[in-house]
Amino acid sequence: MSVKQTPTLLGRFVEHHDYFNPLPTEDAQWAIQNPKAAAALCVAALKNRTNGTPKAERTYRILRPVAATLAVSCPFKADDTFFNKKSGVKMTEHGNNFISWFTGKVEEDTPEGALVPLTLTQDANDSEIIADLGGEEKAETTLAEIWRLMVAQANGGEGVLLNNGWANIFYVRDAKAVLRAVRVHWCGGGWLAYASALGVFRWYDVRQVFSRNS
């Protein structure tokens, strides 16, 4: 690369800085503290981007990072948000499983980073999705993070969440710490949430899955 290209390359990185949002906090901090090593890794990755055996196509592709939002004050309480008719978000009646499993749920500490939406490119079940995201620990999100997205589209307008009645899928632990599949829809003039045990549904393509770690 010529010396004249360097400012242009750095400028393009700055222009598209939102694509660094999915980077875990600890990795970002390491790069800040070790800029030379981080730059060397970037150079090596770019030089080797066409080497090796092509990987099998992922079940999902990243659409776009979610815009950064203000952190919700902790603790986050489901009863004050999802089950509060005066929350400011238009909602219809949630599914029975969601009501049973998440009523009373309190999240003491919730991440402040942005979730990443991914779109299904083929039908898939929960085990396939979770494996593609890197396992349960990496696939897991929180009610607070879902709520931030709903607040941004409180009246069902355009945004990151699908608002055409199709499922926005998340993996969240319920009040008893059991990992559940939670799907949020805009339907009948309001948002509603359903919950199911893992493996109950096979999700259709073009639906969205959300992850913090993809």
VOGU-3710 file (C-alpha; in Angstrom, 3 decimals, decimal comma):
1> msvkqtptll> 0,000/0,000/0,000  1,287/3,440/-0,880  1,778/6,104/1,782  -0,886/8,220/0,093  -3,489/5,451/0,569  -3,088/5,321/4,363  -5,184/8,428/5,236  -7,918/7,265/2,841  -8,038/3,804/4,445  -8,207/5,232/7,967
11> grfvehhdyf> -10,897/7,663/6,884  -13,018/4,822/5,528  -12,670/2,956/8,837  -13,884/6,062/10,688  -16,775/6,479/8,248  -17,966/2,947/8,956  -17,142/2,844/12,681  -20,611/1,433/13,519  -19,456/-1,946/12,214  -17,125/-2,206/15,216
21> nplptedaqw> -20,137/-2,172/17,617  -20,417/-6,006/17,860  -16,790/-6,194/19,085  -16,830/-7,388/22,740  -15,810/-4,731/25,268  -12,722/-6,614/26,424  -11,465/-6,984/22,838  -12,047/-3,302/22,114  -10,166/-2,354/25,276  -7,249/-4,586/24,268
31> aiqnpkaaaa> -7,097/-2,867/20,849  -7,126/0,570/22,507  -4,240/-0,432/24,760  -2,332/-2,238/22,005  -2,902/-0,217/18,818  0,186/-1,500/16,992  -0,716/-5,147/17,583  -4,358/-4,477/16,638  -3,272/-2,785/13,407  -1,009/-5,753/12,623
41> lcvaalknrt> -3,937/-8,152/13,109  -6,081/-6,093/10,740  -3,328/-6,121/8,112  -2,897/-9,908/8,467  -6,658/-10,511/8,218  -6,945/-8,368/5,075  -3,958/-10,040/3,407  -5,343/-13,534/4,138  -9,007/-12,803/3,416  -9,049/-15,101/0,347
51> ngtpkaerty> -6,809/-17,864/1,732  -7,919/-21,243/3,005  -10,954/-23,394/2,289  -14,190/-21,442/1,879  -16,419/-21,782/4,910  -19,905/-23,254/4,660  -22,563/-20,586/4,261  -23,871/-19,318/7,590  -27,522/-19,755/8,333  -27,678/-16,002/8,960
61> rilrpvaatl> -26,124/-12,833/7,700  -25,600/-9,619/9,630  -27,950/-6,901/8,441  -26,785/-3,842/10,320  -25,743/-2,891/13,852  -28,425/-1,472/16,119  -27,970/2,240/16,780  -26,560/2,934/20,236  -29,206/3,741/22,847  -29,164/5,166/26,333
71> avscpfkadd> -28,828/2,537/29,052  -31,954/1,643/30,982  -31,625/2,199/34,721  -31,009/-1,011/36,645  -32,601/-3,091/37,911  -34,878/-3,814/34,971  -38,305/-5,148/35,986  -40,632/-6,967/33,607  -43,671/-5,976/35,686  -42,912/-2,261/35,143
81> tffnkksgvk> -42,395/-2,604/31,410  -43,797/-5,593/29,522  -46,706/-5,962/31,944  -47,438/-2,255/32,473  -50,204/-0,757/30,314  -48,885/2,738/31,105  -45,329/2,007/29,940  -45,655/4,199/26,839  -45,249/1,267/24,440  -48,353/0,093/22,595
91> mtehgnnfis> -48,839/-3,570/23,489  -51,509/-6,203/23,103  -51,900/-9,266/25,330  -48,739/-11,359/25,544  -48,751/-15,131/25,145  -49,594/-17,332/28,133  -46,104/-18,839/28,372  -44,461/-15,413/28,342  -46,822/-14,202/31,087  -46,258/-17,324/33,189
101> wftgkveedt> -42,474/-17,505/32,782  -41,509/-13,821/32,827  -43,917/-12,162/35,264  -41,828/-10,942/38,194  -38,539/-11,220/36,264  -35,905/-8,750/37,507  -32,562/-8,209/35,772  -30,068/-6,610/38,138  -27,349/-5,864/35,592  -28,044/-5,498/31,892
111> pegalvpltl> -25,508/-4,889/29,112  -25,397/-1,404/27,599  -24,121/-2,474/24,187  -26,145/-2,855/21,027  -27,705/-6,067/19,769  -27,037/-7,209/16,218  -29,978/-8,303/14,042  -29,438/-11,280/11,745  -31,843/-12,614/9,167  -32,643/-16,284/8,646
121> tqdandseii> -31,707/-17,349/5,129  -33,334/-20,767/5,586  -35,743/-22,450/7,971  -33,980/-23,450/11,202  -34,712/-24,708/14,714  -33,389/-23,283/17,983  -30,466/-25,696/18,299  -29,211/-24,804/14,812  -29,547/-21,079/15,476  -27,836/-21,235/18,880
131> adlggeekae> -24,995/-23,331/17,480  -24,507/-20,812/14,666  -24,348/-17,986/17,201  -21,653/-19,812/19,170  -23,589/-21,583/21,936  -26,126/-20,615/24,604  -23,829/-18,254/26,491  -23,209/-16,162/23,387  -26,779/-16,387/22,078  -28,342/-15,180/25,340
141> ttlaeiwrlm> -29,804/-11,669/25,495  -31,987/-9,897/28,092  -35,488/-8,494/28,466  -33,995/-5,042/28,999  -32,305/-5,150/25,597  -35,544/-6,239/23,915  -37,409/-3,450/25,691  -34,995/-0,787/24,423  -35,763/-1,845/20,865  -39,516/-1,801/21,539
151> vaqanggegv> -39,310/1,681/23,082  -37,581/2,932/19,916  -40,623/1,704/17,942  -43,214/2,290/20,654  -46,053/2,831/18,180  -44,965/0,216/15,666  -43,054/2,523/13,326  -40,055/1,644/11,212  -36,869/0,602/12,965  -34,658/-2,371/13,711
161> llnngwanif> -37,502/-4,682/14,764  -39,639/-6,228/12,048  -43,082/-4,580/12,266  -44,875/-6,621/9,584  -46,120/-9,332/11,957  -43,081/-11,567/11,491  -41,058/-12,826/14,423  -38,141/-11,028/16,056  -36,426/-13,892/17,918  -34,357/-13,608/21,115
171> yvrdakavlr> -32,963/-16,106/23,641  -33,642/-14,962/27,213  -33,643/-16,614/30,641  -36,988/-16,565/32,423  -37,703/-15,800/36,085  -36,357/-19,269/37,003  -33,197/-18,866/34,876  -34,369/-21,263/32,158  -33,301/-20,202/28,663  -36,365/-19,600/26,498
181> avrvhwcggg> -37,019/-18,575/22,914  -38,808/-15,221/23,042  -40,391/-13,830/19,909  -41,737/-10,302/19,615  -44,294/-9,294/16,961  -46,206/-6,180/15,949  -49,756/-7,466/15,596  -53,244/-6,017/15,990  -51,997/-2,493/16,653  -49,478/-3,348/19,362
191> wlayasalgv> -46,387/-5,313/20,342  -46,794/-8,735/21,897  -44,311/-11,289/23,165  -44,527/-15,061/23,095  -42,181/-17,542/24,762  -41,517/-21,193/24,056  -39,252/-23,953/25,265  -36,218/-24,486/23,050  -36,885/-26,836/20,152  -40,644/-26,368/19,972
201> frwydvrqvf> -40,644/-24,356/16,740  -38,834/-24,443/13,441  -38,442/-20,814/12,453  -39,162/-19,653/8,927  -36,614/-17,847/6,816  -36,551/-14,022/6,535  -37,365/-13,754/10,261  -34,846/-11,960/12,485  -32,649/-13,344/15,252  -30,872/-10,974/17,649
211> srns> -27,506/-11,515/19,294  -24,962/-9,411/21,139  -22,009/-11,584/20,137  -22,295/-12,359/16,427
//
